[in-house]
Amino acid sequence: MAEQAGVRRRPELACTQRFIRYQREWFAEVRERAAAGEPVALLSADAPHEIYRAMDIPYVVVQWWSSVIAAKQKAPGYLRALAAAGYPDDSEQYNALPLGELLAADADPPWGGLPRPAIISASLSTDAMRPLFETWAERSGAVFYPVEKTVDPRADPPEEWWARLPGSWDRFLPAARLDLLTDELTGLVRVLEQTTGRRFSESRLAEVMHLANEQAEHNAAARDLVAATAPAPASVAETMPAVMVPQWHRGSAWARDAAAEFRAELRQRADAGEAACQGERVRLMWLGRGLWSSLGLYQHFQDTYGAVFVWSMYLGLAADGYARYFDGRDPLRALAARFVTVGDELRMPAWSAAWHVKEAALHQVDGVVSLGEDDYFSVRRLEAAGVPVLSLAADNVDRRTWSEDELQAVIARFIEERAIPAAERRHHAS
């Protein structure tokens, strides 16, 4: 059965292609290191990558690899392999695709295929995560190290976390959450030392954390530039890969420099009046995980309506979610402060709704498309702020839940009926 092809992205930034080439070369090197017997880790996006970087343990991020699988149109076959092996194919698809690759025994996997990991680590953010990753570890022969996911116990946590967390994380966050994750990370370090023979250095971790903070500063400047510039210098079809390739190398000099290059190219385009869509009429937000298999779909609405998706969680969170300055404080505890909140910013009602409204106002958006999110509280806050929202029940990598034709039709109707009138009101008010 022929798989449905996605809509290819039309390049907007030169740096994106350079980053993707770098990623291919880096991944080939990881495969070579694994083939030579070096232990490779497989980490979820909300696992503490910086420890592995500080210990020079090569790692691959689950969600990045799933995006590659989706972009190569391999997701449907790998989901079928999960079902054929007796595992759920309709739960945690974004996390489960690489296990599907292992089960499918694909003769032609993306980029040569994921190397067998020696270590798997993930945050237990949902009930399905532990059995999924335990099964994966058993099937691959890896050691599984789970990281507990705590929730904010405060009934009414303060808003504006994006302004307070970078420097005041030890006062803003409940101490019990930091204590627990710091203890877990200390245990993780011991396990990694025993498993790999590598030694942990606090001074090296501090260097990694400083580089990651500098990277976040460049991302924040890039986000602010896109928000303030109309027409926008780039759309999410381009900023998503441009920001996320460096994010998966967070804490390295290359990633810091790549973020600076991304920022500089956006600045150059804005100064030159270059835009994703010169006829920009409508500005949109995309809530939820990206359509990695069909990035060109975002650009379709630029061509048909002058409607540009200017915001995604990828650059938004890279700008606001990762900076943790420690100034003599324990860098491992600062790392715990970085990861204890991952997911809260995106989906915890008291955190995410306020942030989404803030980002919508900053970017002057006229409408929000939300895909696959439990977004009740964000929808209420956004609609109350005068920003219309279209909520779609679909999974970003499971094409059984959506198609390009369906998305084009429903988003087009939303743009015509709700976003364009909102844009006209905004232009009239200005």
C-alpha positions in Angstrom: 0.0 0.0 0.0 1.5 3.4 -1.0 1.9 5.8 1.9 0.5 9.3 1.6 3.2 11.8 0.7 3.6 15.0 2.7 3.8 18.6 1.4 7.5 19.6 1.2 8.8 22.8 2.8 9.9 25.6 0.6 13.2 26.9 2.0 13.1 30.4 3.5 16.4 30.5 5.5 19.9 29.5 4.3 20.9 28.4 7.8 18.3 25.7 8.0 19.8 23.6 5.2 23.3 24.0 6.8 21.9 22.8 10.1 20.2 19.8 8.5 23.5 18.8 6.8 25.3 19.1 10.1 22.7 16.9 11.7 23.2 14.2 9.0 26.9 14.3 9.5 26.6 14.2 13.3 24.1 11.2 13.2 26.5 9.3 10.9 29.2 9.8 13.5 26.9 8.6 16.3 26.2 5.5 14.2 30.0 4.9 13.8 30.6 5.4 17.5 27.9 2.9 18.3 29.3 0.4 15.8 32.7 0.7 17.5 31.1 -0.4 20.8 30.6 3.0 22.4 27.5 3.3 24.5 24.8 5.5 23.0 21.8 6.9 24.9 18.3 7.4 23.7 16.6 10.3 25.6 13.1 11.8 25.6 12.9 15.5 25.1 12.2 16.1 28.8 15.2 14.1 30.0 18.3 16.0 31.3 20.5 16.0 28.1 23.1 18.3 29.6 24.4 15.5 31.9 25.1 13.3 28.9 26.8 16.2 27.1 29.0 17.0 30.1 30.0 13.3 30.2 30.5 13.0 26.4 28.0 10.3 26.1 26.4 10.5 22.6 22.7 10.6 22.7 19.7 10.7 20.3 16.4 12.4 21.2 13.3 10.3 20.7 11.1 13.0 19.4 13.7 14.2 16.9 14.1 10.7 15.6 10.3 10.4 15.4 10.2 13.6 13.4 12.7 12.1 10.9 10.6 9.0 10.7 7.6 11.1 9.9 9.4 13.3 7.4 10.5 10.2 5.6 6.9 9.0 5.5 7.8 5.9 7.5 5.4 6.4 10.4 2.4 4.4 9.1 4.5 1.3 8.5 6.1 1.6 11.9 2.7 2.0 13.6 1.5 -1.1 11.9 4.6 -3.0 13.2 3.6 -2.0 16.8 0.1 -3.3 16.3 1.4 -6.5 14.7 3.6 -7.1 17.7 0.6 -6.7 20.1 1.4 -3.2 21.3 -0.9 -0.1 21.2 -0.5 1.9 18.0 -2.9 4.6 19.1 -1.1 5.8 22.3 2.1 8.0 22.6 2.7 7.6 18.8 5.3 10.4 18.9 7.3 8.5 21.5 6.6 5.0 20.1 7.7 5.3 16.5 11.3 4.4 17.1 10.2 1.2 18.9 8.1 0.5 15.8 11.2 0.9 13.7 12.9 -1.7 15.8 10.0 -4.1 15.5 9.6 -3.5 11.8 13.2 -4.5 11.0 13.1 -2.1 8.1 15.6 -2.9 5.4 15.8 0.8 4.4 15.3 2.9 7.6 15.7 6.7 7.6 19.4 7.8 7.6 20.6 4.2 8.0 18.5 3.5 11.1 18.7 4.3 14.8 21.7 2.6 16.5 20.9 0.2 19.4 21.0 2.2 22.6 22.8 1.1 25.7 20.8 3.5 27.8 17.2 4.7 27.6 15.9 7.5 29.8 12.6 9.3 29.8 10.4 11.4 32.1 7.3 9.6 33.2 5.0 12.3 32.0 2.0 10.0 31.3 0.9 6.6 32.5 2.0 5.0 29.2 5.6 6.2 29.3 7.0 3.6 31.8 5.6 0.5 30.0 6.5 1.9 26.6 10.2 2.6 27.5 10.5 -0.6 29.7 9.4 -2.6 26.7 11.8 -0.7 24.4 14.7 -1.3 26.8 13.8 -5.0 27.0 13.6 -5.4 23.2 16.8 -3.5 22.6 18.9 -4.7 25.5 19.3 -1.2 27.0 19.3 -0.1 30.6 16.2 2.0 31.3 16.5 5.0 33.7 13.1 6.7 34.4 12.8 10.2 35.7 9.8 10.9 37.8 7.5 13.7 36.7 6.2 15.9 39.6 3.4 18.5 39.3 3.2 22.0 40.9 1.3 21.5 44.2 0.2 25.1 44.4 -3.5 25.8 43.8 -2.8 29.1 42.2 0.9 29.3 41.0 2.1 32.7 40.0 2.0 33.6 36.3 4.8 35.2 34.4 7.0 32.2 35.0 8.9 33.1 31.8 10.2 36.3 33.5 10.9 34.7 36.9 12.4 31.3 36.2 15.7 32.2 34.5 17.2 34.0 37.5 14.9 33.2 40.4 14.1 29.5 39.9 15.2 28.6 43.4 12.6 31.0 44.8 9.9 30.5 42.2 9.7 26.7 42.3 8.7 24.6 45.3 11.8 23.3 47.1 10.4 19.8 47.3 10.2 19.5 43.5 13.8 20.6 43.1 15.0 18.4 46.0 13.4 15.3 44.4 14.7 15.9 40.9 18.2 16.9 42.1 18.4 13.6 44.0 17.3 11.7 41.0 19.9 13.4 38.8 22.6 12.6 41.3 21.5 9.0 41.1 21.5 9.2 37.3 25.1 10.4 37.3 26.1 7.4 39.4 24.4 5.0 37.1 26.0 6.6 34.0 29.4 6.4 35.6 28.9 2.7 36.4 27.4 2.0 33.0 29.8 3.8 30.8 33.0 4.2 32.8 32.9 8.0 32.1 33.4 10.4 35.0 31.1 13.3 35.8 32.6 16.8 36.3 30.6 19.6 38.0 32.8 22.2 36.3 32.1 20.7 32.9 28.4 20.7 33.6 28.6 24.4 34.5 30.3 25.0 31.1 27.4 23.2 29.4 24.8 25.1 31.3 26.4 28.5 30.5 26.5 27.6 26.8 22.8 26.5 27.0 21.9 29.8 28.6 23.7 31.8 25.8 21.8 29.7 23.3 18.5 30.6 25.0 19.4 34.2 24.8 19.9 34.0 21.0 16.6 32.2 20.7 14.7 34.8 22.8 16.1 37.5 20.5 15.1 35.5 17.4 11.6 35.0 18.8 11.2 38.7 19.6 12.4 39.6 16.1 9.7 37.4 14.5 7.1 38.8 16.8 7.9 42.4 16.1 8.4 42.2 12.3 5.5 42.4 9.8 5.6 40.8 7.4 7.4 38.1 9.4 10.9 37.2 8.1 10.2 33.5 8.3 7.3 31.1 9.1 7.2 28.2 11.4 7.8 25.8 8.4 11.3 27.2 8.6 11.8 28.2 12.2 10.8 24.8 13.6 13.7 22.9 12.0 16.1 25.9 12.3 15.6 26.1 16.1 15.2 22.4 16.9 18.4 21.0 15.3 20.5 23.2 17.6 18.2 22.5 20.5 19.1 18.8 20.3 22.7 19.8 20.7 21.9 22.2 23.5 24.9 23.0 25.7 27.5 22.7 22.9 29.5 25.5 21.3 28.1 24.5 17.9 24.5 24.8 19.1 25.2 28.2 20.7 26.8 29.5 17.5 24.0 28.0 15.4 21.4 29.9 17.4 23.4 33.0 16.9 23.5 32.4 13.1 19.7 31.8 13.1 19.2 35.0 14.9 21.5 36.9 12.6 19.9 35.7 9.4 16.4 36.6 10.7 17.8 40.1 11.5 19.3 40.4 8.1 16.1 39.4 6.4 14.0 41.8 8.5 16.4 44.7 7.8 16.2 43.9 4.1 12.5 43.6 4.1 12.6 40.0 3.1 9.6 38.0 4.3 8.0 34.5 4.3 5.1 36.2 2.6 5.3 39.7 1.3 1.5 39.8 1.1 1.0 38.9 4.8 -2.5 39.7 5.9 -3.1 37.3 8.8 -0.8 36.0 11.5 -1.4 32.6 13.1 -0.1 30.5 16.0 0.3 26.7 15.9 -0.3 25.0 19.2 0.9 21.5 19.6 3.5 19.3 18.0 4.6 20.1 14.5 3.6 18.4 11.3 7.1 17.2 10.5 5.9 15.0 7.6 4.3 18.0 5.9 6.0 21.2 6.8 5.0 22.7 3.5 1.3 22.6 4.6 2.0 25.7 6.8 3.2 27.6 3.7 0.1 26.6 1.7 -1.9 29.2 3.6 0.6 31.9 2.9 0.1 31.3 -0.8 -3.7 31.1 -0.6 -4.6 33.7 2.0 -1.5 35.6 3.0 -1.9 33.8 6.3 1.5 33.2 8.0 2.1 30.8 10.9 4.5 33.0 12.9 4.5 31.1 16.2 5.1 27.5 17.3 6.0 26.1 20.7 9.5 25.2 19.4 11.0 28.7 19.1 8.6 29.9 21.9 9.8 27.4 24.4 13.5 27.6 23.3 13.2 31.4 24.0 11.4 31.2 27.4 11.8 27.7 28.8 15.4 26.9 29.2 17.6 29.7 30.6 18.6 29.0 34.2 21.3 31.3 35.6 23.0 29.9 38.7 25.7 32.4 39.6 27.5 30.3 42.2 24.5 28.1 42.9 24.7 24.3 42.3 24.6 23.7 38.5 23.0 20.3 38.9 20.2 21.9 40.9 19.8 24.6 38.2 19.5 21.7 35.7 16.8 20.2 37.8 15.0 23.6 37.7 15.3 23.5 33.9 13.7 20.1 33.5 11.2 19.9 36.4 9.0 22.4 34.6 9.2 20.8 31.1 5.6 20.1 30.1 4.2 22.5 32.7 4.9 25.5 30.3 3.1 23.8 27.5 0.2 21.9 29.1 -0.3 22.8 32.8 -3.4 25.0 32.8 -2.1 27.6 35.2 1.2 27.9 33.4 0.4 27.3 29.7 -2.8 29.4 29.3 -1.1 32.6 30.5 1.9 32.0 28.4 -0.1 31.3 25.2 -2.0 34.6 25.7 1.3 36.4 26.3 2.8 35.0 23.1 -0.3 35.6 21.1 -0.3 39.3 22.1 3.5 39.6 21.5 3.2 38.2 18.0 -0.1 40.1 17.1 -1.8 36.9 16.0 -5.2 36.8 14.6 -6.0 33.1 15.1 -4.7 29.9 16.7 -4.7 26.4 15.3 -4.3 23.8 18.0 -3.6 20.2 17.0 -3.8 17.2 19.4 -3.7 19.3 22.6 -5.8 19.2 25.7 -6.3 22.9 25.4 -9.5 23.8 27.3 -7.9 26.4 29.5 -5.8 28.0 26.8 -8.8 28.2 24.5 -10.8 29.9 27.2 -8.1 32.5 27.9 -7.3 33.1 24.2 -10.9 33.5 23.2 -11.5 35.8 26.1 -8.6 37.9 24.9 -10.2 38.1 21.5 -8.1 35.5 19.7 -10.1 32.8 17.9 -9.0 29.2 18.3 -9.5 26.1 16.1 -9.0 22.9 18.0 -8.3 19.7 16.0 -8.3 16.2 17.5 -5.4 14.6 15.6 -2.0 13.2 16.2 0.9 14.9 14.4 2.7 11.7 13.2 -0.4 9.4 12.8 -1.8 10.0 9.4 -4.8 7.9 10.1 -6.0 10.9 12.1 -5.5 13.6 9.4 -4.7 14.3 5.8 -3.5 17.3 4.0 -6.8 17.8 2.1 -8.8 17.6 5.4 -6.5 20.1 7.2 -6.4 22.5 4.3 -10.2 22.6 4.1 -10.8 23.0 7.9 -8.0 25.5 8.4 -9.1 27.5 5.3 -12.6 27.7 6.6 -11.3 28.9 10.0 -9.1 31.6 8.3 -12.0 32.8 6.2 -14.6 32.9 8.9 -12.7 33.9 12.0 -9.0 34.8 11.5 -9.5 37.2 8.6 -12.1 39.2 10.5 -9.8 39.3 13.5 -7.0 40.5 11.3 -9.2 43.3 9.8 -10.1 44.4 13.3 -6.4 44.5 14.3 -5.4 46.5 11.2 -8.2 48.9 11.7 -7.3 49.4 15.3 -3.7 50.2 14.3 
